[in-house]
Amino acid sequence: MSDINSLKQKIVSANSAYRSGNTIISDQEYDDLCDELQNQLSEEEWTQFRSTLFETAGKVKHPYAMGSLAKFKYEESETLCAWINEHVNNALNVSAKVDGISCRLHYENGKLVSATTRGDGFKGENITDKIFKVKQIPRAIDIWGTVDIRGELVILDDDFAGLDFANARNATAGIVGRKEVTDDLKHITFVAYTIFGKKFTKKEQFEILERNGFFTAWHKSFTVVELQVKTAKGFQNFNDELRDYVKQPLPYGIDGLVLSDDDYRNEDVLIPENQIAFKVNESVAETTVIDVEWGSPSKNGRLSPVAILDPVEIAGTVVSRATLNNVDFIKKLGVKYGSRVLVSKQGEIIPAIVKIIENPANSREIVVPDVCPVCGHELSVDGVDLRCMNDECESKQLASVTAFIRKFEVKHSAKKQLDNFGIKTIDDLVAFLPNQAYKSEVTLYNEINEKIFGASPEKIFCAMNFKGLAEKQLAKIVDKYGIDNLLNLNFTEDERNKMLADLPAGIGDKLFDVFWESVSDAVSFTKKIMADSRYHYVASETSNAVKKSESKGSICFTGALETMGRKEAQTLAESVGFEVKGGVNKGLTYLVIADPNSQSSKARKARELGTKLLNEKEFLAMCKGEEQNLDNL
């Protein structure tokens, strides 16, 4: 997983380059980076960051939201099929997703009045002075009243010759982005595809636009009967047909298709629900599996298989390795030595095999090793994973100590570097003495003393390897029983039974068993650190005086609050015992929202999952321990 700040910087740089007409990465690479970042942020954080990527100088407010579309990829054929079955009742309208500068034309009583770029979807840049030089824009139309038409500004292939830009898209962005009005605008064409408002269906919009002389995006319709015939043959075949439409020769660039029902009427929202984009991932390629490497055991003994590929170029880089995840993945996908496979490279994530194209006659079954490549111990299939069960395995111990150190944000703690310094186990870490002649060893030693020997008992204890127990689950256990009580355990059956009889919320018998299996080692090592002469942690008065309240459940915030900011509300929630979440998922206890009757996506999802919705007043009452009075608010 990439660093969030690094991802943001790459996206901002790529976006700025695109807007200046000097694109530095492909559309697919840009989309992949955005997908990767969105997966690491809450919905609000992503929306806030996304809003910074648009033009900021624009002052013209759009009468309708100029939204963007949710997307399905070619590889998601089953999901796309389900969407079509749910949202298409009359006929499937398919049109080109034109790759240009999105623009809104405003007509009053049939006369062209102004033009505005998309901007952030709510406000855009006024480019009226430039639009009258652009081709395929009728000065008058036969629709009376106020009309807004959306399309893309592009440079057609025939008009691109002679322009000093890397490609037509760059040229369009560069020319439209200039402050002055130049003759180069005559090379730009407006490709129309939407009449705003709910008056006209999608089919009617294209008919009206063409009747008025607009150059419209390529489009066609499939009746329900035609779809039934196609899907009866297997939806993947229709998926392939859609892919071919993306790759068809058109006089302008496209980056996918737009799908909706022929009767679709525009939704005045930033991201419509009943219209989607179909994307073909350009970051994929066909190649052959040559071999499989299983690597060394992780801290929990897991071996991660990696396919060795016949090198192939994807999105400008040569790919020769791809993850195979686990034994079960290999079996279900049917990967073999010699398989022809489709490999996908998304953002900075390790390439993955997404599809078997064919297994030739000379392909062979992949041999799963039966002994650990490091310690020689017999391997076991544990669920879907192949594991070394030997706790003395050097690779497991080295991976475990590496993971432990990283939880304290100690630099110079790469696995290979620790191995070179002779730190192969947790005990080696405590005993480590640097060679004063090597600055890197001295630096590591000083950081260990500062960050580990200066850490609280809770942090040391929770940094240990509790196999199969998530950090938040472990934190609940420590909060429930208290670190002092845990460090004084004698590990008797009586102690175990007493703890089992009073488990923290969300921790069942099986999770407790996982905890109990590792707690002895964690207690032993924590005490060893605390007994060392270098240990210098001193609890502050605040930490001694303030004890966490018993958990009140999990809580998520959405939208703006009246009396406090988001971070202030989250801090308050945590201080009284709530577990703050970034999104709405199964198990969430409360969603705090300005209007509990809201129809936002988070509110709808919360209702579906049975999550209780609170307004700010109700939330504050709960923080004061006044839950019993909520019905009177």
LINLINWO-V49631 format. One record per run of one state. SS is the DSSP state (H for helix, E for strand, C for the rest). FROM is the first residue (numbers start at 1). LEN is the number of residues. If there is no record, write none. Layout:
ss=SS from=FROM len=LEN
ss=SS from=FROM len=LEN
//
This chain:
ss=C from=1 len=3
ss=H from=4 len=16
ss=C from=20 len=7
ss=H from=27 len=12
ss=C from=39 len=4
ss=H from=43 len=9
ss=C from=52 len=8
ss=E from=60 len=2
ss=C from=62 len=9
ss=E from=71 len=3
ss=C from=74 len=3
ss=H from=77 len=11
ss=C from=88 len=3
ss=E from=91 len=8
ss=C from=99 len=2
ss=E from=101 len=8
ss=C from=109 len=2
ss=E from=111 len=7
ss=C from=118 len=5
ss=E from=123 len=2
ss=C from=125 len=1
ss=E from=126 len=1
ss=C from=127 len=1
ss=H from=128 len=4
ss=C from=132 len=3
ss=E from=135 len=1
ss=C from=136 len=4
ss=E from=140 len=1
ss=C from=141 len=5
ss=E from=146 len=9
ss=C from=155 len=2
ss=H from=157 len=4
ss=C from=161 len=7
ss=H from=168 len=10
ss=C from=178 len=5
ss=H from=183 len=5
ss=C from=188 len=1
ss=E from=189 len=7
ss=C from=196 len=6
ss=H from=202 len=10
ss=C from=212 len=3
ss=E from=215 len=2
ss=C from=217 len=2
ss=E from=219 len=5
ss=H from=224 len=9
ss=C from=233 len=2
ss=H from=235 len=12
ss=C from=247 len=7
ss=E from=254 len=8
ss=C from=262 len=13
ss=E from=275 len=5
ss=C from=280 len=4
ss=E from=284 len=10
ss=C from=294 len=8
ss=E from=302 len=2
ss=C from=304 len=2
ss=E from=306 len=9
ss=C from=315 len=2
ss=E from=317 len=7
ss=C from=324 len=3
ss=H from=327 len=7
ss=C from=334 len=2
ss=E from=336 len=2
ss=C from=338 len=2
ss=E from=340 len=5
ss=C from=345 len=7
ss=E from=352 len=7
ss=C from=359 len=5
ss=E from=364 len=2
ss=C from=366 len=5
ss=E from=371 len=1
ss=C from=372 len=6
ss=E from=378 len=5
ss=C from=383 len=2
ss=E from=385 len=4
ss=C from=389 len=5
ss=H from=394 len=13
ss=C from=407 len=8
ss=H from=415 len=6
ss=C from=421 len=5
ss=H from=426 len=6
ss=C from=432 len=7
ss=H from=439 len=14
ss=C from=453 len=4
ss=H from=457 len=7
ss=C from=464 len=7
ss=H from=471 len=11
ss=C from=482 len=1
ss=H from=483 len=5
ss=C from=488 len=5
ss=H from=493 len=8
ss=C from=501 len=8
ss=H from=509 len=23
ss=C from=532 len=9
ss=H from=541 len=5
ss=C from=546 len=7
ss=E from=553 len=6
ss=C from=559 len=7
ss=H from=566 len=10
ss=C from=576 len=2
ss=E from=578 len=4
ss=C from=582 len=8
ss=E from=590 len=4
ss=C from=594 len=7
ss=H from=601 len=9
ss=C from=610 len=2
ss=E from=612 len=3
ss=C from=615 len=1
ss=H from=616 len=8
ss=C from=624 len=3
ss=H from=627 len=6
ss=C from=633 len=1
//
